[in-house]
Amino acid sequence: MKWASTLSRDTTGAGAASRAIEVLDEELGAPPDLVLLFVSSGLLKEAPAVVSRLRERYPNATLVGCSGAGVIGASREVEDVPAIAVVAASLPRVQLEARAVRSNERVAFSHAPKAVLLFGDPFSFEAEATLEQLDDSFPGVVAMGGMASGGSTPGSHRLFLDERVHTSGAVCVALSGELAVEPLIAQGCRPIGAPMFATAVDGHLLLELDGKSPIDVMQKLHAAAPPDVQERMRHSLVVGVGLKTGSVHADAQELLIRNLVGLEPKRKAVAVASVLEPLQVVQFMLRDARAAEEELVAKLAKVPSAPAGALMFSCTGRGRGLFGVEDHDAGLFASKFPTTPLGGFFCNGEFGPVSGRTWMHGFTSALALFRPVTH
């Protein structure tokens, strides 16, 4: 098993692809079996040319990927400028099956996969239903990837599958055979206040927390916080939602981070970007650069050895906007594993397993670490 990753800022599709091919050919030494392509939103018009050139050079490889507000390649992060990232892998004794997926379509493969890489369009693809189906159909599968980003209207994202470019649905590739895939999910928030039970809910609306109005709870948290936290609560407040109901002993790192998307003053309720269940644990959280760095560093420290290759699916809410510097998460990975090729993109929702099930996350860096199976 051998991986390579490259990044090109050439503003022409053919030029960007050619430069990527030069690096991949040199680092792999043989045609790859899998090519993962991520194109920044500033280079979308050139995406067909990039796909065409890569398919011409690697006609027998499976090619999948999508567009993003930013891309990650060669352990570098590039945001808001034209660029492509390409990750390629030679995968002996690994079987690949790729397909396009419509929303709510049942996904099936001829071999039970060890891993599935999935990339979806946020305007037309209900990712959570597909992730649930993959978990149920293939117990133990590591499903990872993310939602394309950078577009603002339906049809403004791109999904790549071999020589085709799609503007809706999703694309995926299943991997089976002699490989191991280790997920690493690092979130970027710290708790504010104490965890509470959702004692009254209505779909996405949170009506009561421990019998109290959630708006009243938020106001009390704000009044008790120091001035710097009060200011950050205006733009960085989110909620962590527990995976189980009825138990308040939830690890903050296992809460699903969800946006607060609105208020309903008449009922003194808040709207959450998740369907809520009665007695689900809810914890107010703040997006926090220090907490995000500490968690990623701690998770990387537990990885026993350098993987052969790695993919990083990082939230658009991280990157330069959160940390104030470029290459933050990719740089942390490279400092731990300098010889491991790393690539990926900035997502509008990241996929990865927590506590045995696959979820769509927010504000995370979700990494897939690949290794050959040793006998």
Secondary structure by P-SEA (a helix, b strand, c coil): cbbbbbccccccaaaaaaaaaaaaaaaacccccbbbbbbccccccaaaaaaaaaaaaccccccccccccbbbccccccccccbbbbbbbbcccbbbbbbbbccccbbbbcccccbbbbbbcccccaaaaaaaaaaaaccccbbbbbccccccccccbbbbccccccccccccccccccbbbbbbbbbbbbbccbbbbccccccccccccccccaaaaaaaaaaaccaaaaaaaacbbbbbbbccccccccccccbbbbbbccccccccbbbcccccccccbbbbbcccaaaaaaaaaaaaaacccccccccccccccccccccccccaaaaaaaaacccbbbbbbbccbbbbbcccbbbbbcccbbbbbbbcccc
